[in-house]
Each structure stands twice: as structure tokens, then as C-alpha cells.
Amino acid sequence: MDIKERYIRGVLLVCASLSVIAVAAITYTIIAAGWPVFTEYGVFRFLFGAKWLPDADNIQLGILTMIAGTGAVTVCALVIGGPIGILSAVYLAELASKRTSTVIQAFIDLLAGIPSVIYGFWGLVVLVPAIRNYLGSTKGYSVLAGGVVLAIMILPTVVRISADALRAVPKEYRDGSYALGADRWYTIFKVILPAAAPGIITALILGFGRAIGETMAVLMVTGNAKQFPTSLLEPITTITGNIALEIGYSWGLHRQALFACGAVLMIIILLVNFLINRIIRRAAGGIYE
């Protein structure tokens, strides 16, 4: 191996390592900044406390209501946006003509370029009043409002990656299914979708990461009430929303607690990614055995 090739390999290695270094650096910074909360206040009290009173004489920094609120709005978004995104991908990859697929995909991709604050404004002006007037919510700010907004925001990710996964299924799978007498719908839902399952699950993982980390749009439509989500029509607070609201005036232990909130969010995302990646590998192994 000559010097030029070694130089090129070194440059490529550095470029490939940047994402790993960035993730490691961000994770270390956030955890280090919030570490005093875990040691001085206590991990159990922080994670499972139900009250957040950082400015009271008797400081309480429990984030359980925020974890529950974050989980509720994220699950709501995936329940609404996941099936819509997957079925849209099925239409684009298997049923639509090339021209129709290109046009629809272009409009779906445009959703990814809209700033999150615009989604928040739309939810504030259209969605919140509709929930208040037609579904009986007291104020309209709710888990459902946040879930619908996030469902729209994750559609580009879910549709694009799911459609690519469906198109990547070998043509032999389709031909074999048709040769055995199966019709188009059986082939799509019993052959192609299971074969594309790892890619579709990856799309849902990325959609999950997009939803759980969203701040501005959720902040504007969920009501920011620190309470457990007992109904889809009740207001809640998410971890990211609380950080955005309070980081500007926080100091001392309060500020460290907000960094600790960020650390908890990162750990949740990493654990979910790890678990679902294991599921993907098992699913892929089961399909191709």
C-alpha cells in the first residue's frame, strides 16, 4: 500500500468516525453537566418523583410526569403516523405509476422542509380549536394535538425509508408469489411487507427519534401542564418542552437538572435503538433463513 492510498484511507476513516465522535462528545457533555443532580439529588428521586418545583424553598426535581408525557405524545404520533406512512409507502412502491409516485413523493418530502414552528402555528390555529370545539377538551391543548402534529412531521421519514425498503425486495419474491397463484394484495401484505420488515422498522425507529426529540411544535400545542396523561384530551409536558421553557432563566441545581433531563432523553433513545436493532436482526434472520 503506497503513501497516497494510506492517506486516502486515513481521510475516509476520519470522515467515517466523525459521527461516532460527535455522538460520544455530545453524550459526555450532557451527562457530565447533569451528573451533580444524580449524585446530590438522587437518581431515584429524580426519575420517579412526580413534582417539579425547582424554585421552591423545598426543591423538588421529579420528572416522572414529563417522562410519561413524552412517552404518551410519542406513542400517539407513531400510532397515527406509522400506519399512514407505511400504507403510503406501499402505494408509492407497489401501486402508483412512476410519474404519480414521483409527484406524491415530492410533496411528502416538502413536509420535511417545513420549520417545526410552522407546524406549531398550524396546530395552535387549527388543531387545538378543533379538539376544543368538537372533542370536548377543556382547552384543546392535549396529547392528541401533539400526537397529530408529530405524526405529520414524521411522515417524510417513514414514507421515504419504507418505500425504499419495499422497492429493495427482490423481484423473485413477487414472481414466486404470483407463480403460486397469489393475487396482488396477498403478495403485497403477506410476502413483500414481511420481507421489507427490517427497513420498515428502521423507518419507525427514525420516526420515533424525530418525534421524541421535537421541541417547538409540541411546546405550542400540548399545554405544558406537569401532570400524568390520563386522557388523550388532557394537556401534558414533554421533557424537551420543559427544557426549552426553563433553560433561559435557570441556574445552579435547576440548570443542572435540565441537563440531566437531556441526558435521560438521550439514554432513552439509545436504549430504544439498541432494543429495536436487536429485533431487526432477529426479524432479518427469520426472513432469510
MIDOSE-1310 file (N, C-alpha, C; in nm, 2 decimals, decimal comma, always signed):
residues 289
mdik	+0,08/-0,12/+0,00/+0,00/+0,00/+0,00/+0,09/+0,12/+0,00; +0,07/+0,21/-0,10/+0,16/+0,33/-0,11/+0,11/+0,44/-0,02; +0,19/+0,55/-0,01/+0,16/+0,66/+0,08/+0,02/+0,72/+0,04; +0,00/+0,74/-0,09/-0,12/+0,81/-0,14/-0,25/+0,73/-0,09
eryi	-0,24/+0,60/-0,11/-0,36/+0,51/-0,07/-0,38/+0,52/+0,08; -0,27/+0,52/+0,16/-0,28/+0,53/+0,30/-0,34/+0,66/+0,34; -0,30/+0,77/+0,28/-0,35/+0,90/+0,31/-0,51/+0,90/+0,28; -0,55/+0,85/+0,17/-0,69/+0,85/+0,13/-0,77/+0,76/+0,23
rgvl	-0,72/+0,65/+0,27/-0,78/+0,56/+0,37/-0,79/+0,63/+0,50; -0,69/+0,71/+0,54/-0,69/+0,78/+0,67/-0,80/+0,89/+0,66; -0,81/+0,96/+0,55/-0,91/+1,07/+0,54/-1,05/+1,01/+0,55; -1,07/+0,90/+0,48/-1,20/+0,83/+0,48/-1,24/+0,78/+0,62
lvca	-1,14/+0,73/+0,69/-1,16/+0,68/+0,83/-1,20/+0,79/+0,92; -1,13/+0,91/+0,91/-1,17/+1,02/+0,99/-1,31/+1,07/+0,96; -1,35/+1,08/+0,83/-1,48/+1,12/+0,80/-1,59/+1,02/+0,85; -1,56/+0,89/+0,84/-1,65/+0,79/+0,89/-1,66/+0,79/+1,04
slsv	-1,56/+0,84/+1,11/-1,56/+0,84/+1,26/-1,62/+0,97/+1,32; -1,64/+1,07/+1,23/-1,69/+1,19/+1,29/-1,83/+1,18/+1,36; -1,92/+1,10/+1,30/-2,05/+1,08/+1,36/-2,03/+1,01/+1,50; -1,94/+0,91/+1,51/-1,92/+0,85/+1,63/-1,86/+0,94/+1,74
iava	-1,77/+1,02/+1,69/-1,71/+1,12/+1,78/-1,81/+1,22/+1,83; -1,89/+1,27/+1,74/-1,99/+1,37/+1,77/-2,09/+1,31/+1,87; -2,14/+1,19/+1,85/-2,23/+1,13/+1,95/-2,17/+1,11/+2,08; -2,05/+1,07/+2,09/-1,98/+1,05/+2,21/-1,95/+1,18/+2,29
aity	-1,91/+1,28/+2,21/-1,89/+1,41/+2,27/-2,01/+1,47/+2,33; -2,12/+1,47/+2,25/-2,25/+1,53/+2,30/-2,30/+1,45/+2,42; -2,29/+1,32/+2,41/-2,34/+1,24/+2,53/-2,26/+1,27/+2,65; -2,13/+1,27/+2,64/-2,04/+1,30/+2,75/-2,07/+1,44/+2,81
tiia	-2,09/+1,54/+2,73/-2,11/+1,68/+2,77/-2,24/+1,69/+2,85; -2,35/+1,63/+2,79/-2,48/+1,64/+2,86/-2,48/+1,57/+2,99; -2,42/+1,44/+2,99/-2,43/+1,37/+3,12/-2,34/+1,43/+3,22; -2,22/+1,48/+3,18/-2,13/+1,55/+3,28/-2,20/+1,67/+3,34
agwp	-2,27/+1,75/+3,26/-2,33/+1,87/+3,31/-2,45/+1,84/+3,40; -2,51/+1,73/+3,38/-2,63/+1,69/+3,47/-2,59/+1,59/+3,58; -2,46/+1,55/+3,58/-2,42/+1,44/+3,68/-2,45/+1,49/+3,83; -2,42/+1,61/+3,86/-2,44/+1,65/+4,00/-2,58/+1,63/+4,05
vfte	-2,68/+1,63/+3,97/-2,82/+1,61/+4,01/-2,84/+1,46/+4,05; -2,77/+1,37/+3,97/-2,78/+1,23/+4,00/-2,71/+1,20/+4,13; -2,60/+1,26/+4,16/-2,53/+1,23/+4,28/-2,58/+1,31/+4,40; -2,62/+1,43/+4,39/-2,66/+1,51/+4,50/-2,81/+1,50/+4,53
ygvf	-2,89/+1,50/+4,43/-3,04/+1,49/+4,45/-3,08/+1,34/+4,45; -3,02/+1,26/+4,38/-3,06/+1,12/+4,38/-3,12/+1,07/+4,25; -3,08/+0,96/+4,19/-3,13/+0,91/+4,07/-3,28/+0,87/+4,08; -3,31/+0,80/+4,19/-3,45/+0,75/+4,21/-3,54/+0,87/+4,23
rflf	-3,51/+0,96/+4,31/-3,59/+1,08/+4,33/-3,61/+1,16/+4,21; -3,51/+1,17/+4,12/-3,51/+1,25/+4,00/-3,60/+1,18/+3,90; -3,59/+1,05/+3,88/-3,66/+0,98/+3,78/-3,80/+0,95/+3,81; -3,83/+0,92/+3,94/-3,96/+0,87/+3,98/-4,04/+0,97/+4,07
gakw	-3,98/+1,09/+4,09/-4,06/+1,20/+4,16/-4,16/+1,25/+4,06; -4,28/+1,29/+4,12/-4,39/+1,34/+4,04/-4,40/+1,49/+4,05; -4,32/+1,56/+4,12/-4,33/+1,70/+4,13/-4,21/+1,77/+4,08; -4,22/+1,88/+4,01/-4,11/+1,96/+3,95/-4,13/+2,10/+4,01
lpda	-4,06/+2,13/+4,12/-4,06/+2,26/+4,18/-3,92/+2,31/+4,20; -3,85/+2,36/+4,10/-3,71/+2,39/+4,11/-3,69/+2,52/+4,18; -3,79/+2,61/+4,19/-3,77/+2,74/+4,26/-3,83/+2,75/+4,40; -3,89/+2,64/+4,45/-3,95/+2,64/+4,58/-3,84/+2,63/+4,69
dniq	-3,88/+2,66/+4,81/-3,78/+2,65/+4,92/-3,74/+2,51/+4,94; -3,84/+2,41/+4,93/-3,81/+2,27/+4,93/-3,80/+2,22/+4,79; -3,68/+2,23/+4,73/-3,67/+2,20/+4,59/-3,71/+2,05/+4,56; -3,80/+2,03/+4,46/-3,83/+1,90/+4,41/-3,81/+1,90/+4,26
lgil	-3,74/+1,79/+4,22/-3,70/+1,78/+4,08/-3,74/+1,65/+4,02; -3,86/+1,60/+4,04/-3,91/+1,48/+3,98/-3,95/+1,50/+3,84; -3,92/+1,41/+3,75/-3,95/+1,42/+3,61/-4,04/+1,31/+3,56; -4,10/+1,23/+3,65/-4,18/+1,12/+3,60/-4,30/+1,17/+3,52
tmia	-4,36/+1,28/+3,55/-4,48/+1,33/+3,47/-4,43/+1,37/+3,33; -4,31/+1,42/+3,32/-4,26/+1,46/+3,19/-4,22/+1,34/+3,11; -4,16/+1,24/+3,17/-4,13/+1,11/+3,10/-4,26/+1,05/+3,05; -4,37/+1,05/+3,13/-4,49/+1,00/+3,09/-4,55/+1,08/+2,98
gtga	-4,55/+1,21/+2,99/-4,60/+1,30/+2,88/-4,52/+1,28/+2,75; -4,39/+1,27/+2,76/-4,31/+1,24/+2,64/-4,35/+1,11/+2,57; -4,36/+1,01/+2,65/-4,40/+0,88/+2,60/-4,54/+0,88/+2,54; -4,63/+0,94/+2,60/-4,77/+0,95/+2,55/-4,78/+1,01/+2,42
vtvc	-4,72/+1,13/+2,40/-4,73/+1,20/+2,28/-4,65/+1,13/+2,17; -4,54/+1,07/+2,20/-4,46/+1,00/+2,10/-4,53/+0,87/+2,05; -4,59/+0,80/+2,14/-4,67/+0,68/+2,11/-4,79/+0,72/+2,02; -4,85/+0,82/+2,06/-4,97/+0,87/+1,98/-4,93/+0,91/+1,84
alvi	-4,81/+0,97/+1,83/-4,76/+1,01/+1,69/-4,73/+0,89/+1,61; -4,67/+0,78/+1,67/-4,64/+0,66/+1,60/-4,76/+0,58/+1,56; -4,86/+0,58/+1,65/-4,99/+0,51/+1,62/-5,06/+0,57/+1,51; -5,06/+0,70/+1,50/-5,13/+0,77/+1,39/-5,04/+0,78/+1,26
ggpi	-4,92/+0,82/+1,28/-4,83/+0,84/+1,16/-4,77/+0,71/+1,10; -4,75/+0,61/+1,19/-4,68/+0,49/+1,14/-4,76/+0,41/+1,04; -4,89/+0,38/+1,07/-4,97/+0,31/+0,96/-4,99/+0,39/+0,84; -5,02/+0,52/+0,85/-5,04/+0,61/+0,74/-4,91/+0,61/+0,65
gils	-4,80/+0,62/+0,72/-4,67/+0,63/+0,64/-4,64/+0,50/+0,57; -4,67/+0,38/+0,64/-4,64/+0,25/+0,57/-4,73/+0,23/+0,46; -4,86/+0,26/+0,48/-4,96/+0,23/+0,37/-4,93/+0,33/+0,25; -4,89/+0,45/+0,28/-4,85/+0,54/+0,17/-4,73/+0,49/+0,10
avyl	-4,63/+0,43/+0,17/-4,52/+0,37/+0,10/-4,55/+0,25/+0,02; -4,65/+0,17/+0,06/-4,70/+0,06/-0,02/-4,76/+0,11/-0,15; -4,84/+0,22/-0,14/-4,90/+0,27/-0,26/-4,79/+0,32/-0,36; -4,69/+0,40/-0,31/-4,59/+0,46/-0,39/-4,50/+0,35/-0,45
aela	-4,47/+0,25/-0,37/-4,37/+0,15/-0,42/-4,44/+0,04/-0,51; -4,56/+0,01/-0,48/-4,62/-0,11/-0,55/-4,74/-0,08/-0,64; -4,81/+0,03/-0,62/-4,93/+0,05/-0,70/-4,93/+0,17/-0,79; -4,86/+0,28/-0,75/-4,87/+0,40/-0,82/-4,77/+0,39/-0,95
skrt	-4,81/+0,46/-1,05/-4,72/+0,48/-1,17/-4,60/+0,56/-1,13; -4,50/+0,55/-1,21/-4,37/+0,62/-1,18/-4,39/+0,77/-1,17; -4,47/+0,82/-1,26/-4,50/+0,97/-1,26/-4,58/+1,01/-1,13; -4,68/+0,93/-1,10/-4,76/+0,96/-0,98/-4,68/+0,95/-0,86
stvi	-4,60/+0,85/-0,85/-4,52/+0,82/-0,73/-4,42/+0,94/-0,71; -4,36/+0,99/-0,82/-4,26/+1,10/-0,82/-4,33/+1,22/-0,76; -4,45/+1,25/-0,81/-4,52/+1,38/-0,77/-4,56/+1,37/-0,63; -4,62/+1,26/-0,58/-4,66/+1,25/-0,44/-4,54/+1,25/-0,35
qafi	-4,43/+1,18/-0,39/-4,31/+1,17/-0,30/-4,25/+1,31/-0,29; -4,26/+1,39/-0,39/-4,21/+1,53/-0,39/-4,28/+1,61/-0,28; -4,42/+1,60/-0,28/-4,50/+1,67/-0,18/-4,47/+1,62/-0,04; -4,46/+1,49/-0,03/-4,43/+1,43/+0,11/-4,29/+1,48/+0,15
dlla	-4,19/+1,49/+0,06/-4,06/+1,54/+0,10/-4,06/+1,68/+0,14; -4,16/+1,76/+0,09/-4,17/+1,90/+0,12/-4,20/+1,92/+0,27; -4,27/+1,82/+0,33/-4,31/+1,83/+0,47/-4,19/+1,83/+0,56; -4,08/+1,77/+0,51/-3,96/+1,76/+0,59/-3,89/+1,90/+0,60
gips	-3,92/+1,98/+0,50/-3,85/+2,12/+0,49/-3,93/+2,23/+0,56; -4,05/+2,20/+0,61/-4,13/+2,30/+0,68/-4,07/+2,31/+0,82; -4,04/+2,43/+0,87/-3,99/+2,45/+1,01/-4,09/+2,40/+1,11; -4,04/+2,35/+1,22/-4,13/+2,29/+1,32/-4,22/+2,40/+1,38
viyg	-4,17/+2,53/+1,39/-4,25/+2,63/+1,45/-4,38/+2,65/+1,36; -4,37/+2,63/+1,23/-4,49/+2,64/+1,14/-4,59/+2,53/+1,17; -4,54/+2,41/+1,20/-4,63/+2,31/+1,24/-4,70/+2,35/+1,37; -4,62/+2,41/+1,46/-4,68/+2,45/+1,59/-4,78/+2,56/+1,57
fwgl	-4,76/+2,65/+1,48/-4,86/+2,75/+1,45/-4,99/+2,69/+1,39; -4,97/+2,60/+1,30/-5,08/+2,53/+1,24/-5,17/+2,46/+1,34; -5,09/+2,39/+1,43/-5,16/+2,31/+1,54/-5,24/+2,41/+1,63; -5,17/+2,52/+1,66/-5,23/+2,62/+1,75/-5,36/+2,69/+1,69
vvlv	-5,35/+2,71/+1,56/-5,47/+2,78/+1,50/-5,58/+2,69/+1,45; -5,54/+2,57/+1,41/-5,64/+2,48/+1,35/-5,67/+2,36/+1,44; -5,57/+2,29/+1,49/-5,59/+2,17/+1,56/-5,64/+2,19/+1,70; -5,58/+2,28/+1,78/-5,62/+2,30/+1,91/-5,77/+2,35/+1,92
pair	-5,81/+2,45/+1,84/-5,96/+2,48/+1,85/-6,05/+2,37/+1,81; -6,01/+2,29/+1,71/-6,09/+2,18/+1,66/-6,11/+2,08/+1,77; -6,01/+2,04/+1,85/-6,02/+1,95/+1,96/-6,10/+2,01/+2,07; -6,09/+2,14/+2,09/-6,17/+2,20/+2,20/-6,32/+2,21/+2,16
nylg	-6,35/+2,23/+2,04/-6,49/+2,25/+2,00/-6,56/+2,12/+1,96; -6,49/+2,02/+1,91/-6,56/+1,91/+1,86/-6,53/+1,78/+1,94; -6,43/+1,78/+2,03/-6,40/+1,66/+2,10/-6,42/+1,68/+2,25; -6,46/+1,80/+2,30/-6,49/+1,82/+2,44/-6,37/+1,84/+2,53
stkg	-6,26/+1,87/+2,47/-6,14/+1,91/+2,55/-6,16/+2,05/+2,61; -6,11/+2,06/+2,74/-6,14/+2,19/+2,81/-6,07/+2,31/+2,73; -5,94/+2,29/+2,69/-5,87/+2,40/+2,63/-5,82/+2,36/+2,49; -5,82/+2,23/+2,46/-5,77/+2,19/+2,33/-5,63/+2,15/+2,33
ysvl	-5,55/+2,21/+2,42/-5,41/+2,17/+2,43/-5,40/+2,03/+2,49; -5,34/+1,94/+2,42/-5,36/+1,80/+2,46/-5,25/+1,70/+2,40; -5,25/+1,58/+2,45/-5,17/+1,48/+2,40/-5,20/+1,45/+2,25; -5,34/+1,45/+2,22/-5,38/+1,43/+2,08/-5,33/+1,54/+1,99
aggv	-5,33/+1,66/+2,03/-5,28/+1,77/+1,94/-5,14/+1,75/+1,91; -5,06/+1,72/+2,02/-4,91/+1,70/+1,99/-4,89/+1,57/+1,91; -4,97/+1,47/+1,93/-4,95/+1,34/+1,85/-4,98/+1,36/+1,71; -5,09/+1,44/+1,68/-5,13/+1,46/+1,53/-5,02/+1,54/+1,46
vlai	-4,97/+1,65/+1,53/-4,87/+1,73/+1,47/-4,74/+1,65/+1,45; -4,70/+1,57/+1,54/-4,58/+1,49/+1,53/-4,60/+1,38/+1,42; -4,72/+1,33/+1,41/-4,75/+1,23/+1,31/-4,72/+1,28/+1,17; -4,77/+1,41/+1,15/-4,74/+1,47/+1,02/-4,59/+1,49/+1,00
milp	-4,52/+1,53/+1,10/-4,38/+1,56/+1,09/-4,30/+1,44/+1,06; -4,34/+1,32/+1,11/-4,26/+1,20/+1,09/-4,29/+1,13/+0,96; -4,40/+1,18/+0,89/-4,44/+1,11/+0,77/-4,33/+1,10/+0,66; -4,25/+1,21/+0,63/-4,15/+1,20/+0,53/-4,05/+1,10/+0,56
tvvr	-4,00/+1,08/+0,68/-3,91/+0,98/+0,72/-3,96/+0,84/+0,70; -4,08/+0,82/+0,75/-4,14/+0,68/+0,75/-4,17/+0,65/+0,60; -4,23/+0,74/+0,53/-4,26/+0,70/+0,39/-4,14/+0,68/+0,30; -4,04/+0,77/+0,31/-3,92/+0,75/+0,22/-3,85/+0,62/+0,25
isad	-3,82/+0,59/+0,38/-3,74/+0,48/+0,41/-3,82/+0,35/+0,38; -3,95/+0,35/+0,42/-4,03/+0,23/+0,40/-4,05/+0,20/+0,25; -4,07/+0,31/+0,17/-4,08/+0,29/+0,02/-3,95/+0,23/-0,04; -3,84/+0,28/+0,01/-3,71/+0,23/-0,04/-3,69/+0,08/+0,00
alra	-3,74/+0,05/+0,12/-3,73/-0,09/+0,17/-3,81/-0,18/+0,08; -3,93/-0,14/+0,05/-4,02/-0,22/-0,03/-3,97/-0,24/-0,17; -3,91/-0,13/-0,23/-3,85/-0,14/-0,36/-3,73/-0,23/-0,37; -3,67/-0,25/-0,25/-3,54/-0,33/-0,25/-3,57/-0,48/-0,24
vpke	-3,70/-0,51/-0,21/-3,73/-0,66/-0,21/-3,71/-0,72/-0,34; -3,64/-0,83/-0,35/-3,61/-0,89/-0,49/-3,73/-0,92/-0,57; -3,72/-0,90/-0,70/-3,83/-0,93/-0,79/-3,88/-1,07/-0,78; -3,78/-1,16/-0,75/-3,81/-1,30/-0,74/-3,92/-1,33/-0,64
yrdg	-3,93/-1,25/-0,53/-4,03/-1,28/-0,43/-4,17/-1,25/-0,49; -4,18/-1,15/-0,57/-4,31/-1,12/-0,63/-4,35/-1,23/-0,74; -4,25/-1,26/-0,82/-4,27/-1,36/-0,93/-4,31/-1,50/-0,87; -4,24/-1,53/-0,76/-4,27/-1,66/-0,69/-4,41/-1,67/-0,63
syal	-4,45/-1,55/-0,58/-4,58/-1,55/-0,52/-4,69/-1,56/-0,62; -4,67/-1,48/-0,73/-4,77/-1,49/-0,84/-4,77/-1,63/-0,91; -4,65/-1,69/-0,92/-4,65/-1,82/-0,98/-4,72/-1,93/-0,90; -4,73/-1,90/-0,77/-4,81/-2,00/-0,68/-4,96/-1,97/-0,68
gadr	-5,00/-1,87/-0,75/-5,14/-1,84/-0,76/-5,19/-1,72/-0,67; -5,10/-1,66/-0,60/-5,14/-1,55/-0,51/-5,18/-1,43/-0,59; -5,27/-1,35/-0,54/-5,31/-1,22/-0,61/-5,22/-1,11/-0,56; -5,24/-0,99/-0,62/-5,15/-0,87/-0,59/-5,16/-0,84/-0,44
wyti	-5,28/-0,84/-0,38/-5,29/-0,79/-0,24/-5,22/-0,89/-0,14; -5,24/-1,02/-0,17/-5,18/-1,12/-0,09/-5,03/-1,11/-0,10; -4,98/-1,09/-0,22/-4,83/-1,07/-0,24/-4,78/-0,95/-0,16; -4,85/-0,84/-0,17/-4,80/-0,72/-0,10/-4,80/-0,74/+0,05
fkvi	-4,91/-0,79/+0,11/-4,92/-0,79/+0,25/-4,87/-0,92/+0,32; -4,85/-1,02/+0,24/-4,80/-1,15/+0,30/-4,66/-1,18/+0,26; -4,61/-1,12/+0,15/-4,48/-1,15/+0,10/-4,39/-1,03/+0,11; -4,43/-0,93/+0,04/-4,34/-0,81/+0,03/-4,32/-0,74/+0,16
lpaa	-4,43/-0,71/+0,23/-4,42/-0,64/+0,36/-4,33/-0,71/+0,46; -4,36/-0,84/+0,48/-4,27/-0,91/+0,58/-4,12/-0,91/+0,53; -4,10/-0,92/+0,40/-3,96/-0,92/+0,36/-3,89/-0,78/+0,38; -3,97/-0,68/+0,37/-3,92/-0,54/+0,39/-3,93/-0,50/+0,54
apgi	-3,96/-0,59/+0,63/-3,99/-0,55/+0,77/-3,87/-0,49/+0,84; -3,74/-0,53/+0,82/-3,63/-0,46/+0,88/-3,62/-0,32/+0,84; -3,64/-0,29/+0,71/-3,63/-0,15/+0,67/-3,75/-0,07/+0,72; -3,86/-0,13/+0,73/-3,98/-0,05/+0,78/-3,96/-0,03/+0,93
ital	-3,91/-0,12/+1,00/-3,88/-0,10/+1,14/-3,78/+0,01/+1,16; -3,68/+0,01/+1,08/-3,58/+0,12/+1,08/-3,65/+0,26/+1,06; -3,74/+0,26/+0,96/-3,82/+0,39/+0,94/-3,89/+0,43/+1,06; -3,95/+0,34/+1,13/-4,03/+0,37/+1,25/-3,93/+0,41/+1,37
ilgf	-3,82/+0,35/+1,37/-3,72/+0,40/+1,47/-3,68/+0,54/+1,45; -3,65/+0,58/+1,33/-3,61/+0,71/+1,29/-3,73/+0,81/+1,32; -3,85/+0,76/+1,29/-3,97/+0,84/+1,32/-3,98/+0,86/+1,47; -3,95/+0,76/+1,55/-3,96/+0,77/+1,69/-3,86/+0,87/+1,74
grai	-3,73/+0,87/+1,69/-3,63/+0,96/+1,73/-3,67/+1,11/+1,69; -3,73/+1,12/+1,58/-3,78/+1,26/+1,54/-3,89/+1,31/+1,63; -3,98/+1,22/+1,67/-4,09/+1,26/+1,75/-4,05/+1,29/+1,89; -3,97/+1,20/+1,95/-3,94/+1,22/+2,09/-3,85/+1,34/+2,11
getm	-3,77/+1,38/+2,01/-3,68/+1,49/+2,03/-3,74/+1,62/+1,98; -3,86/+1,63/+1,93/-3,92/+1,75/+1,88/-3,95/+1,84/+2,00; -3,93/+1,97/+1,98/-3,95/+2,07/+2,09/-4,06/+2,17/+2,06; -4,03/+2,26/+1,96/-4,11/+2,37/+1,94/-4,26/+2,34/+1,91
avlm	-4,28/+2,25/+1,81/-4,42/+2,22/+1,78/-4,50/+2,17/+1,89; -4,43/+2,07/+1,97/-4,50/+2,01/+2,08/-4,52/+2,11/+2,19; -4,43/+2,20/+2,21/-4,44/+2,30/+2,32/-4,56/+2,39/+2,29; -4,59/+2,42/+2,17/-4,70/+2,51/+2,13/-4,84/+2,45/+2,14
vtgn	-4,85/+2,32/+2,14/-4,99/+2,26/+2,13/-5,02/+2,16/+2,25; -4,93/+2,13/+2,34/-4,96/+2,03/+2,44/-5,00/+2,09/+2,57; -4,99/+2,22/+2,59/-5,04/+2,29/+2,71/-4,94/+2,30/+2,83; -4,83/+2,22/+2,82/-4,72/+2,23/+2,92/-4,77/+2,23/+3,07
akqf	-4,86/+2,13/+3,09/-4,91/+2,11/+3,23/-4,84/+1,98/+3,28; -4,77/+2,00/+3,40/-4,69/+1,89/+3,46/-4,78/+1,80/+3,53; -4,85/+1,71/+3,46/-4,94/+1,61/+3,51/-4,93/+1,48/+3,43; -4,98/+1,37/+3,49/-4,98/+1,25/+3,42/-5,09/+1,25/+3,31
ptsl	-5,06/+1,19/+3,19/-5,16/+1,19/+3,08/-5,26/+1,08/+3,11; -5,37/+1,13/+3,16/-5,48/+1,03/+3,19/-5,58/+1,02/+3,07; -5,57/+1,11/+2,97/-5,65/+1,10/+2,86/-5,58/+1,17/+2,74; -5,62/+1,13/+2,62/-5,56/+1,20/+2,50/-5,60/+1,34/+2,49
lepi	-5,71/+1,38/+2,56/-5,75/+1,52/+2,56/-5,70/+1,61/+2,67; -5,61/+1,56/+2,75/-5,55/+1,63/+2,86/-5,42/+1,69/+2,82; -5,39/+1,81/+2,88/-5,26/+1,87/+2,85/-5,14/+1,80/+2,92; -5,03/+1,80/+2,87/-4,91/+1,74/+2,93/-4,79/+1,83/+2,90
ttit	-4,67/+1,79/+2,97/-4,54/+1,85/+2,94/-4,45/+1,74/+2,89; -4,37/+1,77/+2,79/-4,27/+1,68/+2,75/-4,13/+1,72/+2,81; -4,03/+1,63/+2,80/-3,90/+1,67/+2,85/-3,84/+1,78/+2,77; -3,85/+1,77/+2,64/-3,79/+1,87/+2,56/-3,86/+2,01/+2,57
gnia	-3,99/+2,00/+2,59/-4,07/+2,13/+2,61/-4,03/+2,20/+2,74; -4,01/+2,12/+2,84/-3,97/+2,18/+2,97/-3,83/+2,24/+2,97; -3,74/+2,17/+2,90/-3,61/+2,23/+2,88/-3,61/+2,36/+2,81; -3,69/+2,36/+2,70/-3,70/+2,49/+2,62/-3,76/+2,60/+2,70
leig	-3,86/+2,57/+2,78/-3,93/+2,67/+2,86/-3,84/+2,73/+2,97; -3,76/+2,65/+3,03/-3,69/+2,69/+3,16/-3,54/+2,72/+3,15; -3,48/+2,68/+3,03/-3,33/+2,69/+3,03/-3,29/+2,83/+3,03; -3,37/+2,93/+2,99/-3,33/+3,07/+2,98/-3,31/+3,13/+3,11
yswg	-3,38/+3,09/+3,21/-3,37/+3,16/+3,34/-3,32/+3,06/+3,45; -3,28/+2,95/+3,42/-3,23/+2,85/+3,52/-3,09/+2,88/+3,56; -3,05/+2,83/+3,68/-2,92/+2,85/+3,73/-2,90/+2,74/+3,84; -2,77/+2,71/+3,87/-2,74/+2,62/+3,98/-2,80/+2,48/+3,96
lhrq	-2,86/+2,43/+4,06/-2,91/+2,29/+4,06/-3,02/+2,28/+3,95; -3,10/+2,39/+3,94/-3,21/+2,39/+3,84/-3,15/+2,37/+3,70; -3,05/+2,44/+3,67/-2,99/+2,43/+3,53/-2,93/+2,29/+3,52; -2,86/+2,24/+3,62/-2,81/+2,10/+3,61/-2,91/+2,00/+3,59
alfa	-3,03/+2,02/+3,65/-3,14/+1,93/+3,64/-3,19/+1,93/+3,49; -3,19/+2,04/+3,43/-3,24/+2,04/+3,29/-3,14/+1,97/+3,20; -3,01/+1,98/+3,23/-2,91/+1,90/+3,15/-2,93/+1,75/+3,18; -2,97/+1,72/+3,31/-2,99/+1,58/+3,34/-3,12/+1,53/+3,27
cgav	-3,22/+1,61/+3,25/-3,33/+1,58/+3,16/-3,29/+1,54/+3,02; -3,20/+1,62/+2,97/-3,15/+1,59/+2,84/-3,07/+1,46/+2,83; -3,00/+1,43/+2,94/-2,92/+1,30/+2,95/-3,02/+1,18/+2,95; -3,13/+1,20/+3,03/-3,23/+1,09/+3,04/-3,29/+1,07/+2,90
lmii	-3,32/+1,17/+2,83/-3,38/+1,16/+2,70/-3,28/+1,09/+2,60; -3,16/+1,12/+2,61/-3,06/+1,05/+2,52/-3,05/+0,91/+2,56; -3,05/+0,88/+2,69/-3,04/+0,74/+2,73/-3,16/+0,66/+2,68; -3,28/+0,72/+2,69/-3,40/+0,65/+2,64/-3,39/+0,62/+2,50
illv	-3,34/+0,72/+2,42/-3,33/+0,70/+2,27/-3,23/+0,59/+2,24; -3,11/+0,59/+2,31/-3,01/+0,49/+2,29/-3,06/+0,35/+2,32; -3,13/+0,34/+2,43/-3,19/+0,21/+2,48/-3,29/+0,15/+2,38; -3,38/+0,24/+2,33/-3,48/+0,20/+2,23/-3,41/+0,16/+2,10
nfli	-3,32/+0,24/+2,06/-3,24/+0,20/+1,93/-3,18/+0,06/+1,95; -3,11/+0,04/+2,06/-3,04/-0,09/+2,09/-3,14/-0,20/+2,08; -3,25/-0,19/+2,15/-3,35/-0,30/+2,16/-3,41/-0,32/+2,02; -3,45/-0,22/+1,95/-3,52/-0,24/+1,82/-3,42/-0,29/+1,72
nrii	-3,29/-0,25/+1,73/-3,19/-0,31/+1,64/-3,18/-0,46/+1,66; -3,19/-0,50/+1,78/-3,18/-0,65/+1,81/-3,31/-0,72/+1,74; -3,42/-0,65/+1,75/-3,54/-0,70/+1,69/-3,53/-0,71/+1,54; -3,46/-0,61/+1,48/-3,44/-0,61/+1,34/-3,36/-0,72/+1,29
rraa	-3,25/-0,75/+1,37/-3,16/-0,85/+1,33/-3,23/-0,99/+1,34; -3,31/-1,01/+1,44/-3,38/-1,13/+1,46/-3,48/-1,15/+1,35; -3,55/-1,04/+1,31/-3,65/-1,04/+1,21/-3,59/-1,07/+1,07; -3,47/-1,01/+1,05/-3,40/-1,04/+0,92/-3,35/-1,18/+0,92
ggiy	-3,31/-1,23/+1,03/-3,26/-1,37/+1,03/-3,37/-1,47/+1,01; -3,49/-1,44/+1,06/-3,61/-1,52/+1,04/-3,66/-1,52/+0,90; -3,65/-1,41/+0,83/-3,70/-1,40/+0,70/-3,61/-1,47/+0,60; -3,48/-1,46/+0,62/-3,38/-1,51/+0,52/-3,33/-1,65/+0,55
e	-3,38/-1,71/+0,67/-3,33/-1,85/+0,70/-3,39/-1,95/+0,60
